[in-house]
Amino acid sequence: MYDIPDLSTSYGLIFPNQVADGIREAADRKLDEWKKRATAEGVEASSHLEFGSPERVIVHYAQEAKMDLIVMATRGLGAIEHILLGSVAERTMRTATCPVLTIRANPTT
C-alpha cells in the first residue's frame, strides 16, 4: 500500500511493516472520522496523511499547499518532558513560513 519500508519516529523508534501498516490504517480511519464530523457541522474539510519528522512534514505540506495559517494543538508538556521530547509546535513555529496558531489541548481552566 505504501512504499515506505519501515515507519520510524522522531524518537528513533522503528516499526516493522506489519505494525506500520496498522498504524497507517488506524490513522486513515481517524482522519476520515474527523473529516466526516467537520463536514456534518458545515466545515469544508480535507485530510492528508504523511509520515516523517512532524514539524518538517507540517511545514513542507503548508508550503506546498500555499497555506496562510497553521493551527495546531499543544499538550503543554512539563519542563522535563519538554527537554526530553521537545515540542513539535515550537519547532513548527520556528521553521514555518506562515503564521502558526497554537491552542492548548484539554485546558485545565
N, CA, C and O atoms as a GROMACS GRO file, in nm:
protein
  436
    1MET      N    1   0.083  -0.119   0.000
    1MET     CA    2   0.000   0.000   0.000
    1MET      C    3   0.087   0.126   0.000
    1MET      O    4   0.062   0.217  -0.078
    2TYR      N    5   0.188   0.131   0.085
    2TYR     CA    6   0.280   0.244   0.092
    2TYR      C    7   0.418   0.196   0.052
    2TYR      O    8   0.450   0.078   0.070
    3ASP      N    9   0.500   0.285  -0.001
    3ASP     CA   10   0.633   0.244  -0.043
    3ASP      C   11   0.740   0.271   0.063
    3ASP      O   12   0.859   0.267   0.033
    4ILE      N   13   0.698   0.298   0.184
    4ILE     CA   14   0.792   0.320   0.294
    4ILE      C   15   0.823   0.183   0.355
    4ILE      O   16   0.730   0.116   0.401
    5PRO      N   17   0.948   0.140   0.358
    5PRO     CA   18   0.979   0.006   0.408
    5PRO      C   19   0.949  -0.012   0.555
    5PRO      O   20   0.894  -0.114   0.595
    6ASP      N   21   0.984   0.084   0.635
    6ASP     CA   22   0.956   0.079   0.778
    6ASP      C   23   0.913   0.218   0.822
    6ASP      O   24   0.947   0.317   0.757
    7LEU      N   25   0.840   0.224   0.929
    7LEU     CA   26   0.796   0.352   0.982
    7LEU      C   27   0.886   0.387   1.099
    7LEU      O   28   0.892   0.312   1.196
    8SER      N   29   0.956   0.500   1.091
    8SER     CA   30   1.040   0.542   1.202
    8SER      C   31   0.984   0.670   1.260
    8SER      O   32   0.921   0.748   1.189
    9THR      N   33   1.006   0.691   1.387
    9THR     CA   34   0.953   0.808   1.455
    9THR      C   35   1.063   0.908   1.483
    9THR      O   36   1.181   0.879   1.465
   10SER      N   37   1.023   1.026   1.527
   10SER     CA   38   1.119   1.130   1.564
   10SER      C   39   1.207   1.086   1.680
   10SER      O   40   1.317   1.140   1.699
   11TYR      N   41   1.160   0.991   1.756
   11TYR     CA   42   1.232   0.948   1.876
   11TYR      C   43   1.320   0.826   1.851
   11TYR      O   44   1.368   0.765   1.946
   12GLY      N   45   1.341   0.790   1.723
   12GLY     CA   46   1.431   0.682   1.690
   12GLY      C   47   1.369   0.543   1.694
   12GLY      O   48   1.440   0.444   1.676
   13LEU      N   49   1.238   0.533   1.716
   13LEU     CA   50   1.172   0.403   1.714
   13LEU      C   51   1.144   0.363   1.570
   13LEU      O   52   1.104   0.447   1.489
   14ILE      N   53   1.164   0.239   1.539
   14ILE     CA   54   1.134   0.188   1.406
   14ILE      C   55   1.033   0.075   1.419
   14ILE      O   56   1.053  -0.019   1.495
   15PHE      N   57   0.924   0.087   1.344
   15PHE     CA   58   0.819  -0.013   1.347
   15PHE      C   59   0.828  -0.098   1.220
   15PHE      O   60   0.843  -0.043   1.110
   16PRO      N   61   0.821  -0.231   1.232
   16PRO     CA   62   0.820  -0.316   1.113
   16PRO      C   63   0.696  -0.290   1.029
   16PRO      O   64   0.598  -0.232   1.077
   17ASN      N   65   0.700  -0.333   0.903
   17ASN     CA   66   0.591  -0.306   0.809
   17ASN      C   67   0.453  -0.343   0.862
   17ASN      O   68   0.358  -0.266   0.847
   18GLN      N   69   0.440  -0.460   0.924
   18GLN     CA   70   0.308  -0.502   0.972
   18GLN      C   71   0.252  -0.404   1.074
   18GLN      O   72   0.135  -0.369   1.067
   19VAL      N   73   0.334  -0.360   1.166
   19VAL     CA   74   0.291  -0.264   1.268
   19VAL      C   75   0.266  -0.129   1.203
   19VAL      O   76   0.166  -0.063   1.232
   20ALA      N   77   0.356  -0.088   1.114
   20ALA     CA   78   0.343   0.040   1.046
   20ALA      C   79   0.214   0.046   0.965
   20ALA      O   80   0.145   0.148   0.965
   21ASP      N   81   0.181  -0.063   0.896
   21ASP     CA   82   0.056  -0.067   0.818
   21ASP      C   83  -0.065  -0.050   0.909
   21ASP      O   84  -0.160   0.020   0.874
   22GLY      N   85  -0.063  -0.113   1.025
   22GLY     CA   86  -0.171  -0.098   1.122
   22GLY      C   87  -0.184   0.045   1.170
   22GLY      O   88  -0.295   0.097   1.186
   23ILE      N   89  -0.070   0.109   1.194
   23ILE     CA   90  -0.070   0.249   1.238
   23ILE      C   91  -0.129   0.338   1.129
   23ILE      O   92  -0.212   0.424   1.157
   24ARG      N   93  -0.088   0.316   1.006
   24ARG     CA   94  -0.138   0.395   0.893
   24ARG      C   95  -0.289   0.377   0.876
   24ARG      O   96  -0.361   0.475   0.856
   25GLU      N   97  -0.336   0.253   0.884
   25GLU     CA   98  -0.479   0.225   0.868
   25GLU      C   99  -0.560   0.291   0.979
   25GLU      O  100  -0.666   0.348   0.954
   26ALA      N  101  -0.511   0.283   1.102
   26ALA     CA  102  -0.581   0.346   1.214
   26ALA      C  103  -0.584   0.498   1.197
   26ALA      O  104  -0.685   0.562   1.225
   27ALA      N  105  -0.473   0.555   1.150
   27ALA     CA  106  -0.466   0.699   1.127
   27ALA      C  107  -0.563   0.740   1.016
   27ALA      O  108  -0.632   0.841   1.028
   28ASP      N  109  -0.569   0.662   0.908
   28ASP     CA  110  -0.664   0.690   0.799
   28ASP      C  111  -0.808   0.688   0.850
   28ASP      O  112  -0.887   0.776   0.815
   29ARG      N  113  -0.842   0.589   0.932
   29ARG     CA  114  -0.978   0.580   0.986
   29ARG      C  115  -1.011   0.701   1.073
   29ARG      O  116  -1.120   0.757   1.063
   30LYS      N  117  -0.915   0.741   1.157
   30LYS     CA  118  -0.938   0.854   1.247
   30LYS      C  119  -0.955   0.984   1.167
   30LYS      O  120  -1.043   1.064   1.197
   31LEU      N  121  -0.871   1.003   1.066
   31LEU     CA  122  -0.884   1.122   0.981
   31LEU      C  123  -1.019   1.125   0.911
   31LEU      O  124  -1.082   1.230   0.904
   32ASP      N  125  -1.064   1.011   0.860
   32ASP     CA  126  -1.195   1.005   0.794
   32ASP      C  127  -1.307   1.040   0.893
   32ASP      O  128  -1.401   1.111   0.859
   33GLU      N  129  -1.295   0.989   1.016
   33GLU     CA  130  -1.394   1.018   1.119
   33GLU      C  131  -1.400   1.168   1.148
   33GLU      O  132  -1.508   1.226   1.154
   34TRP      N  133  -1.284   1.232   1.166
   34TRP     CA  134  -1.280   1.376   1.194
   34TRP      C  135  -1.333   1.457   1.077
   34TRP      O  136  -1.403   1.557   1.095
   35LYS      N  137  -1.297   1.413   0.955
   35LYS     CA  138  -1.343   1.484   0.836
   35LYS      C  139  -1.496   1.477   0.825
   35LYS      O  140  -1.560   1.577   0.793
   36LYS      N  141  -1.553   1.362   0.852
   36LYS     CA  142  -1.699   1.346   0.847
   36LYS      C  143  -1.766   1.434   0.953
   36LYS      O  144  -1.870   1.495   0.926
   37ARG      N  145  -1.708   1.439   1.072
   37ARG     CA  146  -1.766   1.524   1.178
   37ARG      C  147  -1.762   1.671   1.139
   37ARG      O  148  -1.858   1.744   1.161
   38ALA      N  149  -1.650   1.714   1.082
   38ALA     CA  150  -1.638   1.854   1.040
   38ALA      C  151  -1.737   1.885   0.929
   38ALA      O  152  -1.804   1.989   0.933
   39THR      N  153  -1.748   1.796   0.831
   39THR     CA  154  -1.840   1.816   0.720
   39THR      C  155  -1.985   1.822   0.769
   39THR      O  156  -2.064   1.902   0.720
   40ALA      N  157  -2.019   1.737   0.866
   40ALA     CA  158  -2.153   1.738   0.924
   40ALA      C  159  -2.186   1.871   0.991
   40ALA      O  160  -2.302   1.910   1.001
   41GLU      N  161  -2.083   1.940   1.038
   41GLU     CA  162  -2.101   2.071   1.102
   41GLU      C  163  -2.093   2.186   1.002
   41GLU      O  164  -2.096   2.303   1.041
   42GLY      N  165  -2.081   2.153   0.873
   42GLY     CA  166  -2.077   2.255   0.770
   42GLY      C  167  -1.940   2.312   0.741
   42GLY      O  168  -1.927   2.417   0.678
   43VAL      N  169  -1.836   2.244   0.788
   43VAL     CA  170  -1.699   2.289   0.765
   43VAL      C  171  -1.642   2.212   0.646
   43VAL      O  172  -1.649   2.089   0.642
   44GLU      N  173  -1.585   2.285   0.550
   44GLU     CA  174  -1.519   2.218   0.438
   44GLU      C  175  -1.391   2.154   0.492
   44GLU      O  176  -1.308   2.223   0.552
   45ALA      N  177  -1.375   2.027   0.471
   45ALA     CA  178  -1.261   1.957   0.530
   45ALA      C  179  -1.196   1.863   0.429
   45ALA      O  180  -1.263   1.807   0.343
   46SER      N  181  -1.066   1.849   0.443
   46SER     CA  182  -0.992   1.751   0.365
   46SER      C  183  -0.887   1.693   0.459
   46SER      O  184  -0.861   1.748   0.566
   47SER      N  185  -0.828   1.583   0.419
   47SER     CA  186  -0.725   1.524   0.504
   47SER      C  187  -0.605   1.485   0.418
   47SER      O  188  -0.615   1.465   0.298
   48HIS      N  189  -0.493   1.476   0.485
   48HIS     CA  190  -0.368   1.440   0.419
   48HIS      C  191  -0.286   1.363   0.522
   48HIS      O  192  -0.262   1.413   0.632
   49LEU      N  193  -0.243   1.244   0.488
   49LEU     CA  194  -0.166   1.162   0.581
   49LEU      C  195  -0.027   1.141   0.524
   49LEU      O  196  -0.010   1.093   0.412
   50GLU      N  197   0.072   1.176   0.603
   50GLU     CA  198   0.210   1.164   0.561
   50GLU      C  199   0.293   1.128   0.684
   50GLU      O  200   0.258   1.165   0.796
   51PHE      N  201   0.402   1.056   0.664
   51PHE     CA  202   0.486   1.015   0.775
   51PHE      C  203   0.624   1.076   0.761
   51PHE      O  204   0.675   1.094   0.650
   52GLY      N  205   0.683   1.109   0.874
   52GLY     CA  206   0.816   1.167   0.878
   52GLY      C  207   0.830   1.252   1.002
   52GLY      O  208   0.748   1.242   1.093
   53SER      N  209   0.931   1.334   1.005
   53SER     CA  210   0.952   1.426   1.116
   53SER      C  211   0.834   1.522   1.119
   53SER      O  212   0.813   1.594   1.021
   54PRO      N  213   0.756   1.526   1.228
   54PRO     CA  214   0.630   1.602   1.227
   54PRO      C  215   0.643   1.747   1.182
   54PRO      O  216   0.569   1.792   1.094
   55GLU      N  217   0.738   1.820   1.240
   55GLU     CA  218   0.747   1.961   1.204
   55GLU      C  219   0.789   1.979   1.058
   55GLU      O  220   0.743   2.072   0.991
   56ARG      N  221   0.876   1.893   1.009
   56ARG     CA  222   0.917   1.904   0.868
   56ARG      C  223   0.802   1.873   0.774
   56ARG      O  224   0.782   1.943   0.675
   57VAL      N  225   0.726   1.768   0.805
   57VAL     CA  226   0.612   1.730   0.721
   57VAL      C  227   0.507   1.842   0.722
   57VAL      O  228   0.455   1.879   0.617
   58ILE      N  229   0.477   1.895   0.841
   58ILE     CA  230   0.376   2.001   0.852
   58ILE      C  231   0.418   2.125   0.773
   58ILE      O  232   0.340   2.178   0.694
   59VAL      N  233   0.542   2.170   0.793
   59VAL     CA  234   0.590   2.290   0.726
   59VAL      C  235   0.596   2.269   0.575
   59VAL      O  236   0.554   2.356   0.498
   60HIS      N  237   0.646   2.155   0.531
   60HIS     CA  238   0.655   2.126   0.388
   60HIS      C  239   0.516   2.124   0.325
   60HIS      O  240   0.494   2.184   0.220
   61TYR      N  241   0.422   2.056   0.389
   61TYR     CA  242   0.285   2.049   0.334
   61TYR      C  243   0.222   2.188   0.329
   61TYR      O  244   0.156   2.222   0.231
   62ALA      N  245   0.240   2.267   0.434
   62ALA     CA  246   0.185   2.403   0.436
   62ALA      C  247   0.241   2.486   0.322
   62ALA      O  248   0.168   2.564   0.260
   63GLN      N  249   0.370   2.471   0.294
   63GLN     CA  250   0.431   2.545   0.183
   63GLN      C  251   0.377   2.497   0.048
   63GLN      O  252   0.341   2.578  -0.037
   64GLU      N  253   0.371   2.365   0.030
   64GLU     CA  254   0.322   2.309  -0.096
   64GLU      C  255   0.177   2.347  -0.123
   64GLU      O  256   0.140   2.375  -0.237
   65ALA      N  257   0.096   2.350  -0.018
   65ALA     CA  258  -0.047   2.382  -0.031
   65ALA      C  259  -0.073   2.533  -0.026
   65ALA      O  260  -0.188   2.577  -0.035
   66LYS      N  261   0.034   2.611  -0.010
   66LYS     CA  262   0.024   2.757  -0.003
   66LYS      C  263  -0.074   2.802   0.107
   66LYS      O  264  -0.160   2.888   0.085
   67MET      N  265  -0.059   2.742   0.222
   67MET     CA  266  -0.146   2.774   0.335
   67MET      C  267  -0.109   2.910   0.396
   67MET      O  268   0.007   2.950   0.396
   68ASP      N  269  -0.211   2.977   0.445
   68ASP     CA  270  -0.192   3.108   0.508
   68ASP      C  271  -0.169   3.096   0.658
   68ASP      O  272  -0.116   3.188   0.721
   69LEU      N  273  -0.210   2.983   0.717
   69LEU     CA  274  -0.206   2.967   0.862
   69LEU      C  275  -0.200   2.819   0.896
   69LEU      O  276  -0.268   2.737   0.835
   70ILE      N  277  -0.118   2.786   0.995
   70ILE     CA  278  -0.114   2.651   1.052
   70ILE      C  279  -0.174   2.661   1.191
   70ILE      O  280  -0.132   2.744   1.271
   71VAL      N  281  -0.272   2.577   1.220
   71VAL     CA  282  -0.334   2.574   1.352
   71VAL      C  283  -0.305   2.437   1.411
   71VAL      O  284  -0.331   2.335   1.347
   72MET      N  285  -0.250   2.435   1.533
   72MET     CA  286  -0.219   2.307   1.596
   72MET      C  287  -0.241   2.312   1.746
   72MET      O  288  -0.227   2.417   1.809
   73ALA      N  289  -0.276   2.198   1.800
   73ALA     CA  290  -0.297   2.188   1.944
   73ALA      C  291  -0.164   2.156   2.011
   73ALA      O  292  -0.076   2.093   1.952
   74THR      N  293  -0.150   2.201   2.135
   74THR     CA  294  -0.033   2.166   2.215
   74THR      C  295  -0.080   2.096   2.342
   74THR      O  296  -0.192   2.118   2.388
   75ARG      N  297   0.005   2.012   2.395
   75ARG     CA  298  -0.030   1.938   2.516
   75ARG      C  299   0.019   2.006   2.642
   75ARG      O  300  -0.025   1.971   2.752
   76GLY      N  301   0.107   2.102   2.631
   76GLY     CA  302   0.160   2.169   2.749
   76GLY      C  303   0.244   2.076   2.833
   76GLY      O  304   0.214   2.053   2.950
   77LEU      N  305   0.351   2.022   2.774
   77LEU     CA  306   0.439   1.930   2.846
   77LEU      C  307   0.505   2.000   2.964
   77LEU      O  308   0.527   2.121   2.962
   78GLY      N  309   0.537   1.924   3.066
   78GLY     CA  310   0.613   1.975   3.178
   78GLY      C  311   0.758   1.999   3.136
   78GLY      O  312   0.798   1.959   3.027
   79ALA      N  313   0.836   2.063   3.222
   79ALA     CA  314   0.973   2.101   3.188
   79ALA      C  315   1.059   1.981   3.149
   79ALA      O  316   1.130   1.986   3.048
   80ILE      N  317   1.054   1.874   3.227
   80ILE     CA  318   1.136   1.756   3.199
   80ILE      C  319   1.093   1.691   3.067
   80ILE      O  320   1.177   1.657   2.984
   81GLU      N  321   0.961   1.674   3.049
   81GLU     CA  322   0.911   1.615   2.925
   81GLU      C  323   0.951   1.700   2.805
   81GLU      O  324   0.988   1.648   2.700
   82HIS      N  325   0.943   1.832   2.822
   82HIS     CA  326   0.978   1.923   2.714
   82HIS      C  327   1.125   1.909   2.676
   82HIS      O  328   1.160   1.908   2.558
   83ILE      N  329   1.211   1.898   2.776
   83ILE     CA  330   1.355   1.882   2.750
   83ILE      C  331   1.381   1.750   2.678
   83ILE      O  332   1.460   1.746   2.584
   84LEU      N  333   1.316   1.643   2.722
   84LEU     CA  334   1.339   1.511   2.664
   84LEU      C  335   1.274   1.495   2.527
   84LEU      O  336   1.334   1.438   2.436
   85LEU      N  337   1.153   1.543   2.513
   85LEU     CA  338   1.077   1.519   2.390
   85LEU      C  339   1.075   1.639   2.296
   85LEU      O  340   1.056   1.622   2.175
   86GLY      N  341   1.094   1.759   2.349
   86GLY     CA  342   1.083   1.878   2.266
   86GLY      C  343   0.938   1.909   2.237
   86GLY      O  344   0.847   1.848   2.294
   87SER      N  345   0.914   2.002   2.150
   87SER     CA  346   0.779   2.043   2.118
   87SER      C  347   0.765   2.055   1.967
   87SER      O  348   0.832   2.136   1.904
   88VAL      N  349   0.678   1.973   1.910
   88VAL     CA  350   0.652   1.980   1.767
   88VAL      C  351   0.599   2.119   1.731
   88VAL      O  352   0.639   2.177   1.631
   89ALA      N  353   0.509   2.171   1.813
   89ALA     CA  354   0.453   2.304   1.786
   89ALA      C  355   0.563   2.410   1.786
   89ALA      O  356   0.566   2.498   1.699
   90GLU      N  357   0.651   2.402   1.882
   90GLU     CA  358   0.760   2.500   1.891
   90GLU      C  359   0.852   2.491   1.770
   90GLU      O  360   0.889   2.593   1.712
   91ARG      N  361   0.889   2.370   1.730
   91ARG     CA  362   0.976   2.354   1.614
   91ARG      C  363   0.905   2.396   1.485
   91ARG      O  364   0.967   2.448   1.393
   92THR      N  365   0.774   2.372   1.480
   92THR     CA  366   0.696   2.415   1.364
   92THR      C  367   0.694   2.567   1.355
   92THR      O  368   0.711   2.624   1.248
   93MET      N  369   0.672   2.634   1.469
   93MET     CA  370   0.668   2.780   1.470
   93MET      C  371   0.801   2.840   1.424
   93MET      O  372   0.804   2.942   1.356
   94ARG      N  373   0.911   2.775   1.461
   94ARG     CA  374   1.044   2.826   1.425
   94ARG      C  375   1.075   2.813   1.276
   94ARG      O  376   1.153   2.892   1.222
   95THR      N  377   1.015   2.715   1.209
   95THR     CA  378   1.053   2.688   1.071
   95THR      C  379   0.945   2.721   0.968
   95THR      O  380   0.973   2.724   0.848
   96ALA      N  381   0.824   2.745   1.012
   96ALA     CA  382   0.715   2.773   0.918
   96ALA      C  383   0.733   2.908   0.851
   96ALA      O  384   0.787   3.002   0.910
   97THR      N  385   0.687   2.916   0.728
   97THR     CA  386   0.693   3.043   0.654
   97THR      C  387   0.562   3.120   0.664
   97THR      O  388   0.551   3.230   0.609
   98CYS      N  389   0.463   3.063   0.732
   98CYS     CA  390   0.337   3.132   0.755
   98CYS      C  391   0.312   3.133   0.906
   98CYS      O  392   0.380   3.062   0.979
   99PRO      N  393   0.216   3.213   0.955
   99PRO     CA  394   0.187   3.215   1.098
   99PRO      C  395   0.140   3.078   1.149
   99PRO      O  396   0.080   3.000   1.076
  100VAL      N  397   0.169   3.052   1.276
  100VAL     CA  398   0.127   2.928   1.341
  100VAL      C  399   0.048   2.966   1.465
  100VAL      O  400   0.099   3.037   1.552
  101LEU      N  401  -0.075   2.920   1.474
  101LEU     CA  402  -0.162   2.943   1.589
  101LEU      C  403  -0.165   2.816   1.671
  101LEU      O  404  -0.202   2.710   1.620
  102THR      N  405  -0.128   2.826   1.799
  102THR     CA  406  -0.133   2.708   1.885
  102THR      C  407  -0.246   2.724   1.986
  102THR      O  408  -0.269   2.832   2.039
  103ILE      N  409  -0.314   2.613   2.012
  103ILE     CA  410  -0.424   2.609   2.106
  103ILE      C  411  -0.396   2.497   2.203
  103ILE      O  412  -0.363   2.385   2.163
  104ARG      N  413  -0.408   2.527   2.332
  104ARG     CA  414  -0.381   2.423   2.432
  104ARG      C  415  -0.491   2.317   2.430
  104ARG      O  416  -0.610   2.349   2.445
  105ALA      N  417  -0.451   2.193   2.412
  105ALA     CA  418  -0.544   2.082   2.414
  105ALA      C  419  -0.584   2.054   2.558
  105ALA      O  420  -0.500   2.056   2.648
  106ASN      N  421  -0.711   2.028   2.580
  106ASN     CA  422  -0.762   1.995   2.714
  106ASN      C  423  -0.716   2.094   2.821
  106ASN      O  424  -0.650   2.053   2.916
  107PRO      N  425  -0.750   2.223   2.807
  107PRO     CA  426  -0.708   2.319   2.910
  107PRO      C  427  -0.770   2.282   3.045
  107PRO      O  428  -0.882   2.233   3.053
  108THR      N  429  -0.694   2.308   3.149
  108THR     CA  430  -0.741   2.274   3.284
  108THR      C  431  -0.824   2.386   3.344
  108THR      O  432  -0.891   2.366   3.446
  109THR      N  433  -0.822   2.503   3.284
  109THR     CA  434  -0.901   2.614   3.339
  109THR      C  435  -1.014   2.652   3.249
  109THR      O  436  -1.089   2.744   3.280
   0.00000   0.00000   0.00000
